[in-house]
Amino acid sequence: MSPQPSFIRTDFDPLLLSSPTIRSGTTLLQRLLCSSRSFSFFRLFGDLNGNRIADSMDLSIFLNVLSGNPAYAQYRFACDCNGDGVVDAQTDFLQFSQRFGKTLP
């Protein structure tokens, strides 16, 4: 098994956006915009449709991108695990296949 590039992470973490230096506004909208917020986000390379599992639906999307199908051009960035601008079998598909069937909580 080839080593995983260090920039590929599979995560499910909370994200806290803090705004301690912003003064609270007087309107409800300003107070909402100026308060701290916590969000949950996830990242699973290979989960192209965002359902938290790298499955056959994602495989279909990936293979269409790999074959150069222009209808799937919007997924190119998500399929390019090393960011070299090329979706290929040697790097990108290998990383996808290692995550196929994996699920995030």
N, C-alpha and C positions, 0 to 999 in steps of 0.2 A: 504494500500500500504506500503510495507516495505521500510525503508530508503535506499537511494542510497549510496553505498560505496563511500567514499571520493576520491578514486583513479580513479573512472570512470568519465571521463569528456567528454562532447561533445563540440568540439571546431572547430572553423574556424578562425584562427589567422595568421597574417603575422609573419614570422620568419626572423630576421635580423642577418646575420653572419657578424661580424665586425672583421677586421684584422688591427687595428691601429699600432700594434707593428711589423708587418711584412713589410720589406722594399720592394718597388716595384722592380721587376726584370727588366732585359733589354729586354727579349724576350716577344712577345705578350702572349704566354702561361704563363710565369711567372707573367706578369701584371694581367692577368685574374685570376690566382690562388691566388694572393695576394691582391685583392681588395674586398671590402665589397659587399655582395650580400643579396638580400631580396627574400624570397620564401614564397608562401602561402601553407598551409597544412591544412588538416582537419582530424577530428577523430569523428566518430560516431560508438559507440559500436553497433554491429549488422550489420553494413554495411560491409559484408565480401568480396564482390567483388569490392568495391571501387567506386560505382557509385553514392554515396552521398545520398542513400536512403536505409533504412532497409526494404526490400520487400520480396516477395515470393521466389525469387531466393536465397536470403540470408537465408531464413527459410529452404529451401531445404538443403543447405550446413550445417546449424546448426544441423538439425535433423540427417543427415548422421554422423556428428561428435559425436553427443549425443549417437547414436546407436553403435558407435565403428567401423564404416566402415573404413577399412584401406586405402581405396582410398582417403579419406579426411583427412588423418593425418596431412597434412601441415597446416590445418586450426585450429588445436587444440589450439594453443597459442592464436589466435585471438578470440576464443570462450570462453576462460577461463577468465571471467571478474575479478575475485578476485585473480588470480595468484596462486591458490593452487595446480595446476597440474591436477585437475580433472574437467571435463566438466559435470555438473550435472543439473538436472531440478530445484532443490530447489533454487539455487543461479544464475547460469549462464543463464538458459533458462528464468527465471523470469526477469532478467535484459534485455535480448533480447526482450522478449514480451512487456516490457514497452516502448521500442523504435521502435517497429514494426510500419511501416508506416511513421516514422519521416524522414524528409529530411533536408539536409544542403543546404545553399544558394550556 
